[in-house]
Amino acid sequence: MSESLPDVSEIDAALRARTIAVGASELHGSLSGWIAGGGATDAGWLVEVLVDDTLPRLGEDDVLERLRRVTEVQLEDRSFGFALVIPGEDASLAERSGALFDWCRGFVGAFGLAAGSAPPLSEESSEALVDLVKLSRATAQEDGDQDDEDALAEIEEFIRVAALLLHGDCAMGPRHRGRMN
């Protein structure tokens, strides 16, 4: 893939320009949850994900549209190249953990919107969703040591894999079953 995910600052700038009061990580979580739940990814995705019909449709060159395109490709990537939009390692533990929990909040909310109240989940995906809900309720840790850094890396990897599992059950599964009928 030639395009890369926009970074946190690019996304935050695009959100501020539209006076959208959500951060980059939460928006990416919401977009990822929407796609994983089987939500439509046309130019009106931002309206659907943020449940705000006053938002404009995105142009092809918009940074938020690039975010959608790359996220969709990454979720479909068979080599598991899906990445979370969160601050880099130069940010504090509090900033990174807070962004990770914001990402989970966005994911859980938009996944529910797209997938509905009874999505077709495997046992493993059901457990992953329960864990994502728990993480969405967590709060950032102010400081920590190397053990906390290691734990955050493990949580990030879990979240990434959980999103891929849910996407497989709710978005990819129905498409593949549809082709078999």
C-alpha positions, -999 to 999 in steps of 0.1 A, spaced: 0 0 0 14 34 -10 -6 55 15 1 56 52 -20 64 81 -20 101 90 -3 109 123 -21 121 154 -12 157 148 -26 157 112 -58 141 123 -62 165 153 -56 195 130 -83 183 106 -107 177 136 -100 212 150 -106 228 116 -141 213 117 -146 220 154 -151 184 161 -146 177 198 -130 143 196 -93 134 195 -74 115 168 -72 83 187 -109 82 196 -118 90 160 -96 62 147 -111 38 173 -146 49 162 -138 45 125 -122 11 131 -152 -1 152 -175 11 125 -157 -8 98 -152 -39 120 -189 -39 127 -198 -39 90 -206 -2 87 -206 15 52 -174 32 43 -186 57 16 -178 94 17 -205 99 44 -187 77 70 -178 106 93 -215 115 96 -224 79 105 -195 73 129 -200 106 149 -238 105 145 -238 141 134 -257 148 101 -243 184 100 -209 172 91 -198 175 55 -190 146 32 -152 142 29 -133 149 -3 -109 124 -17 -78 145 -7 -90 151 29 -68 137 56 -98 121 73 -107 103 41 -71 91 38 -75 78 74 -106 58 63 -89 44 32 -58 32 50 -77 19 80 -100 -1 57 -71 -16 38 -52 -24 70 -82 -42 85 -85 -63 53 -48 -70 52 -41 -107 55 -7 -100 70 -23 -83 100 -8 -49 93 -35 -30 112 -21 -2 133 -37 20 160 -35 58 158 -21 67 192 7 90 202 43 77 197 68 66 222 80 101 227 47 109 245 43 102 282 28 70 295 -2 89 307 -8 104 272 -3 71 254 -25 50 278 -52 77 278 -52 77 240 -54 39 240 -84 39 263 -100 67 242 -94 45 211 -113 17 229 -142 40 238 -145 50 202 -143 15 189 -169 0 213 -194 28 206 -191 27 168 -189 -11 167 -222 -12 185 -238 12 160 -226 -7 130 -230 -43 142 -262 -39 162 -273 -56 194 -267 -92 184 -236 -94 160 -225 -129 148 -195 -133 171 -174 -163 178 -167 -171 214 -132 -156 211 -145 -124 196 -172 -122 223 -146 -124 250 -124 -98 231 -154 -74 229 -160 -77 267 -124 -70 273 -125 -39 250 -155 -26 269 -135 -30 302 -106 -11 286 -129 16 274 -138 23 310 -101 25 322 -83 58 330 -48 68 322 -19 61 345 0 92 354 35 77 357 51 43 356 81 22 351 94 -3 325 68 -29 337 40 -4 330 55 3 295 56 -34 288 20 -38 300 9 -10 278 26 -26 247 8 -59 255 -25 -41 259 -20 -23 226 -13 -56 208 -43 -72 224 -65 -43 212 -51 -46 176 -58 -83 175 -93 -79 191 -102 -54 164 -91 -78 137 -111 -107 152 -142 -86 154 -138 -74 119 -134 -110 107 -166 -120 123 -188 -91 115 -175 -76 82 -155 -103 64 -175 -133 75 -208 -121 61 -192 -111 28 -176 -145 25 -208 -163 34 -226 -142 9 -203 -153 -19 -209 -190 -10 -247 -187 -14 
